[in-house]
Amino acid sequence: MWDRIVEEIPAFFTYYNTLFLLKAMLTTLLLTLIGCVLGSILGLALSVIKITKGGILWPLRAAAVGYVEFFRRIPFLVTLMLVFFFFQTFGLDISVFSVALVSVWIIATAFIAEIVRSGLESVPRTQWEAAAVMNFSLPQTLAMVIFPQAWKVIIPPVFSFFVLFIKDTALASQIGVVELTYSAKVLNNKGFSAALTFGVVLLLYYVISYPLARFGVWLERKLEVSKHRGM
């Protein structure tokens, strides 16, 4: 096996093959980053809605809870197929990359909303009560009191989710998105050994995920230092 891999390496790492892999790597990265960033924004909004208390907002709270509970229990591949067939059913001309991106966004929103909610609720209730005594509005309470204390709880699982979802984007190959796993299948079908093609793709997944994980650690420490400086 090793002899075959050594023989294939010069033909494998040609300009076009390398460019093909790099483009697939970029697609994987963009699916994760754009989908999860959009999911973080909407997930933040849903988590805030879930912790509101006003009776007039109960329909929004019910919708937010239903969305989070529903999509946290559906596999990403099922969501991907549902979104794919939804666009097809209504005759919408949309690329498979956009279909995968919307699917990532849907799932990321549900999971991140729950992560943020648990982070907000980790802040002692006395902090919320103190803000209420000072007549802070909900946005002021969140921005000035709650989030500065909740970030250290929110950041680690959010970045763990990001890294985990880099691997889950491989399922986008099922609808024809040319991401890393799909590129490995293409090169393997061209005659290159599976050990070489998937071994290279494994390393590329690591190249994407490791810096992201380290950035999460750095950001967590940065926020912790900023918090202590502010005290």
C-alpha positions, 0 to 999 in steps of 0.5 A: 500500500505504501509503495502505491501511495509513494508512486501516486504522490507526484501525479496526485499533487498536480496544479489542477488537483491541488487547486481542486482540493483548495477550492473544496476546502474553501467551500467547506470553510465557507459553509461552516463560517457563514452558516454558523455566523448567521446561526449565531445571530438568529440563535442569539435573538431566539435565546433572548426571546426564550428568556423573556417574561412578558405575557404579550410575547408568549407566541414568540416564545412558543415559536422560538421553543418549538423551533429550537426543540424541533431542529435540535432533534433532526439529523443534519442530513434530513434537514439538508434533504428537506431544504433541497426538496423544498426549493425543488418543489417550489421551482426556485433556482438556487445552487446546491451550495445555497441549499447546504448553507441554508441547512447549516443556518437552520441547524446552527440557529437551533443549537446555538440558541440553546447554548446562549440560553444556558449561558444567560441563565448561568448568570446568578438571578441576583444580577438580573434583579439588581439590573431591574432595581436600577431600571435597566431595560432588557437590552441594557441588562443584557449588554451591560450586566449579563453578557459580560458574565455569560461569555465565558460560559457561551464561547467554549461550547459555541466554538466546539459546535463550529468545529464539530459542524466542519465535519458535518458539512461532509454530508453536503456532498450528498446533494452535489456540493463540491466540498472536501469529502466530495473532492476525495470521492472524485479523486478516488474515482479517478484512480488514486488510492483511497488511503492517499485521497482521504488521508489528504482530505483528513489533513485538510479538515485538521488544517481548517478545524485546529486554528478555529479551535485555537481562536476560540481558546484565545477569544475566551481568554481575551474576554476573561482578561477584559472582564478582570480589567473592567472590575 
